[in-house]
Amino acid sequence: MNVKQGNTYWGMVGSREVERRVNIIETRSSGTQYVNWTHIKKDGTLGKCSWMERSKFEKWAKGLFEEAEAK
């Protein structure tokens, strides 16, 4: 799945379905792309932020949960 900045994706953590919003996609000096994401809690509030390699995030994401609003 090709992830885009601002979109929210869903995937599995263990047996739980969770949502994560992509904040930033950046390329580091090594050439590897990383995604900064924020966990969306079940009540809709924002949780912790974390970094993950883009390829790993794309493997984790099972589908698009919510598309970002057009600017």
VENZI-V965645 format. One record per residue. N is the residue number from 0. RES is the residue in one small letter. OMEGA is omega in whole degrees, 0 to 359 (999 if undefined). Layout:
N:RES:OMEGA + N:RES:OMEGA
This chain:
0:m:180 + 1:n:184 + 2:v:179 + 3:k:180 + 4:q:178 + 5:g:180 + 6:n:176 + 7:t:182 + 8:y:176 + 9:w:178 + 10:g:184 + 11:m:169 + 12:v:189 + 13:g:179 + 14:s:182 + 15:r:173 + 16:e:182 + 17:v:177 + 18:e:178 + 19:r:178 + 20:r:180 + 21:v:179 + 22:n:186 + 23:i:168 + 24:i:182 + 25:e:176 + 26:t:180 + 27:r:182 + 28:s:178 + 29:s:183 + 30:g:180 + 31:t:177 + 32:q:178 + 33:y:179 + 34:v:171 + 35:n:184 + 36:w:177 + 37:t:177 + 38:h:175 + 39:i:181 + 40:k:182 + 41:k:179 + 42:d:177 + 43:g:179 + 44:t:181 + 45:l:177 + 46:g:184 + 47:k:175 + 48:c:179 + 49:s:178 + 50:w:177 + 51:m:174 + 52:e:183 + 53:r:182 + 54:s:179 + 55:k:178 + 56:f:180 + 57:e:175 + 58:k:180 + 59:w:186 + 60:a:179 + 61:k:180 + 62:g:178 + 63:l:179 + 64:f:182 + 65:e:180 + 66:e:179 + 67:a:178 + 68:e:178 + 69:a:181 + 70:k:999
